[in-house]
Amino acid sequence: MGDTIIVGGDLNFVFNLDLDKKGDVESFSEALTENLDSAIERIFTELNKIRNEFKKAIDRHTKEIESLKLENTELKDMYETLQLKIVDLETSRDKQAEEINKNERFSRRNNLRIVGIKYANDENCLDIAREVFRKAGVADCRIERAHRDGRAVNGRDRHILVKLSFYQDKVTVLRNKRHALQNESYYLVEDLTKVDLAEKRKWSKKAAELYQQGTRLHFSAGRWRSSNGKPHIFTV
């Protein structure tokens, strides 16, 4: 009797033959061999195609990765260059700020501030300054100008800013002020720049503690200094 043989899967062909006949078996064997060879060839072709596509994809992604690496290197170099420029700019800015502060400090070299004098409508700041400096040991102190300075604050009188003609007069006044004005309601301070004033206030508490322990510091040229004039290094 005749049988139907189905070869499925990737081969996908059908044979109808009479297995009782030797010729049909041989014919089937030959056909099966041919179809297997053909299927293997197709599979090999597909594998080569897949391999080629995979290789193209790898090559494409490799180029993209190399391009990204190059771009990343360029960005890194640019970043490092910008960082160096920023450091240079910051250094230049700090130097300029230091020079500006030095110049401002020098312009205030002969200045003193009188703090705590009550304001009066008919006051004469020059006369007030002369009297204060007379009490501080400079009877004939020459003054270029004297006037109220600073923002008006409720409950607090503005300072009287005084510019002396001679620096040595200022030194004498500062040396004598502690004892000469100890019973007065006002006091004298130097006319510091904003930067120097911040530095003085930053370490005022530490300087006071050291004074209680027997170490006396003075504030000069923007720094707290020891008796030998060298800047004092504070520990936090």
C-alpha positions in Angstrom: 0.0 0.0 0.0 1.2 3.6 -0.5 2.3 5.8 2.5 2.6 9.5 2.9 5.8 10.8 4.5 5.9 14.4 5.8 9.2 16.0 6.5 8.5 19.2 8.4 10.4 22.0 10.1 12.9 23.9 7.9 12.8 21.2 5.2 9.0 21.4 4.8 8.3 19.0 2.0 6.0 16.0 1.5 6.5 12.7 -0.2 3.8 10.3 -1.3 5.3 6.9 -2.1 4.7 3.2 -2.0 7.2 1.9 0.6 6.7 -1.6 -0.8 8.6 -0.6 -3.9 12.3 -0.5 -3.7 12.6 2.2 -6.3 10.4 4.5 -4.4 12.6 4.1 -1.3 15.7 5.0 -3.3 14.0 7.9 -4.9 12.9 9.2 -1.4 16.4 8.8 -0.1 17.9 10.8 -2.9 15.3 13.5 -2.6 15.7 13.7 1.1 19.5 14.0 0.7 19.0 16.8 -1.9 16.6 18.6 0.3 18.8 18.3 3.4 21.8 19.7 1.4 19.6 22.5 0.1 18.3 23.2 3.7 21.8 23.2 5.1 22.9 25.6 2.4 20.0 27.9 3.1 20.8 27.8 6.8 24.5 28.5 6.1 23.5 31.4 3.9 21.2 32.8 6.5 24.0 32.4 9.2 26.5 34.2 7.0 23.9 37.0 6.4 23.3 37.3 10.1 27.0 37.2 10.8 27.6 40.0 8.2 24.8 42.1 9.6 26.1 41.5 13.1 29.6 42.5 12.0 28.3 45.7 10.4 26.4 46.5 13.6 29.5 45.9 15.7 31.6 48.1 13.3 29.0 50.8 13.4 28.8 50.8 17.2 32.6 50.6 17.4 32.9 53.7 15.3 30.2 55.5 17.4 32.0 54.5 20.6 35.4 55.7 19.2 33.7 58.9 18.2 32.2 59.3 21.7 35.6 58.6 23.2 37.2 61.3 21.1 34.4 63.7 21.9 34.8 62.8 25.6 38.6 63.4 25.4 38.0 66.8 23.7 35.4 67.7 26.4 37.8 66.6 29.1 40.6 68.7 27.6 38.2 71.7 27.3 37.1 71.2 31.0 40.7 71.1 32.2 41.5 74.2 30.2 38.5 76.1 31.6 39.4 75.0 35.1 42.9 76.4 34.7 41.4 79.7 33.3 39.0 79.8 36.3 41.9 79.3 38.7 43.8 82.1 37.0 40.8 84.4 37.0 40.2 83.7 40.7 43.9 84.3 41.5 43.8 87.5 39.5 40.5 88.6 41.2 42.0 87.9 44.7 45.1 89.9 43.9 43.1 92.8 42.6 40.8 92.7 45.6 43.9 92.7 47.9 45.5 95.6 46.0 42.2 97.6 46.2 42.0 96.9 49.9 45.6 98.0 50.4 44.9 101.2 48.5 41.8 101.9 50.5 43.6 101.1 53.7 46.3 103.6 52.8 43.7 106.3 52.0 42.3 105.8 55.6 45.8 105.8 57.2 45.3 109.1 59.0 41.6 108.6 59.9 40.0 108.0 63.3 36.4 107.5 64.3 34.8 108.9 67.4 32.0 106.6 68.5 29.3 107.6 71.0 29.1 111.4 70.8 25.5 112.5 71.0 24.3 114.4 67.9 23.3 118.0 68.2 21.8 120.3 65.6 24.4 123.0 66.1 27.4 120.7 66.6 30.8 121.5 65.1 32.6 118.2 64.4 36.0 119.9 64.1 35.7 121.4 67.5 34.5 118.1 69.0 37.5 116.2 67.4 40.0 118.8 68.7 38.7 118.5 72.2 38.7 114.7 72.1 42.3 114.7 70.8 43.4 117.3 73.4 42.2 114.9 76.1 44.1 112.1 74.4 47.4 114.1 74.7 47.6 116.1 71.4 46.7 119.6 72.2 47.5 121.2 68.9 46.3 118.4 66.7 45.9 119.5 63.0 42.7 118.1 61.4 42.0 118.2 57.7 38.3 117.4 58.1 35.7 116.0 60.5 32.1 115.0 59.8 29.4 112.5 60.7 29.6 109.3 58.7 27.6 106.1 58.2 23.9 105.2 58.0 21.6 106.6 60.6 20.3 103.9 63.0 17.6 104.4 65.5 19.0 104.6 69.0 22.6 105.0 67.8 24.4 108.1 66.8 26.5 108.1 63.7 30.3 108.1 64.1 32.4 111.3 63.7 35.0 110.5 61.0 38.2 112.5 61.4 41.1 112.9 59.1 44.3 114.1 60.8 47.0 115.9 58.9 49.8 114.0 60.6 50.0 110.3 61.1 52.2 110.6 64.2 49.4 112.6 65.9 47.1 109.6 65.3 49.7 107.2 66.8 49.9 109.4 69.9 46.1 109.5 70.3 45.8 105.7 69.9 48.6 105.2 72.5 46.9 107.4 75.1 43.2 106.8 74.4 42.8 103.8 76.8 43.7 105.8 80.0 42.8 109.3 78.8 39.2 108.5 77.8 38.4 105.6 80.2 35.8 107.7 82.0 34.2 109.2 78.9 30.9 107.9 77.3 32.6 107.8 73.9 35.7 106.0 72.5 38.0 106.1 69.5 38.6 103.4 66.8 40.5 103.2 63.6 38.8 103.8 60.3 39.1 100.2 58.9 38.1 99.0 55.5 35.2 96.6 55.1 37.6 93.7 54.6 39.8 94.6 57.5 36.9 95.2 59.8 35.5 91.7 59.0 38.9 90.2 59.8 39.1 92.0 63.1 35.6 91.0 64.2 36.3 87.4 63.1 39.0 86.9 65.7 38.0 89.5 68.3 36.7 86.9 70.8 39.9 84.8 70.5 42.1 88.0 70.9 40.1 88.8 74.1 40.6 85.3 75.5 44.4 85.5 74.8 44.5 88.9 76.5 42.9 87.3 79.6 45.7 84.7 79.5 48.4 87.3 79.3 49.0 87.5 75.5 48.3 91.0 74.1 47.6 91.4 70.4 46.9 94.5 68.4 45.2 94.9 65.0 47.3 96.5 62.3 47.4 96.4 58.5 44.5 94.0 58.3 45.8 91.4 60.8 45.9 90.6 64.5 49.6 90.9 65.4 51.9 90.0 68.3 54.1 92.5 70.1 56.8 91.9 67.6 54.5 92.9 64.7 54.2 89.5 63.2 50.7 88.2 62.3 49.3 85.9 65.0 48.0 82.5 63.8 44.8 81.6 65.5 43.7 78.0 66.1 40.0 77.1 65.7 
